[in-house]
Amino acid sequence: MCGSLILGGIGFIFGFFGPMLIVQDTQRAATFGILIASPLGMVAGAVAGYLLKSRQKGG
């Protein structure tokens, strides 16, 4: 849970501010960060947390 929140936040920050820094005149940067990068970061964090937990002994 904590890993998915961290990766979701990182995905949101990079998805929200990244396109604004790369292409200054884009209007879709906020939409990309909110609708695509943040949910994908949450899913990636949840999957990574599950995989790490399942590989631990006794997990």
N, C-alpha and C positions, 0 to 999 in steps of 0.2 A: 504494500500500500504506500509506504513512504517513498520507495523508489519510483513508483509510477507518478506520484505527485512532483517529485523532483524533476524527473525527465519531462513531464508535462509542462512544468514551469519553464524549463530550459527551452523546450520546443516552442512555447509561446513567445518567449523573449526573442529568440532568433527568428522566428517566423514573423513577428510583428515589427521588430526594428531592423532586421537584416535587409529586407527589400527596400526599406526607406533609406538606408545608408548606401546601398548599391545603386539604385535608380531613384533619383530624387523626385521625379515627377509622377511616380506611380500612385494610383488611388486604390489599388487592390491589396496593398501590403497588410493592412489591418485585417481584412477579410481572410487572407491566407493564414495569418497567425492565429486567429480565433477559430476558424472553421477547419483547418487542415493540420497545421503544425502542432498545435496543442493537443488535440485528440490523438494524433499519431504518437506523440511523446508519451502520453498516458498509457496507451496500449503497449508501446515498446518497454516502458518501465514495468508494467504488470507482467509481461512475458519474461523479461529479464529477471525479475524478482522470483517468479515461479521456477524458472530454470535453476537459478542459484540455490533456492531453498530445496528443490527436489534432489540436487546433487550432494547435499550435505548428508552426513551419516545420521540416521535416526530422524530424518526430516519427513 
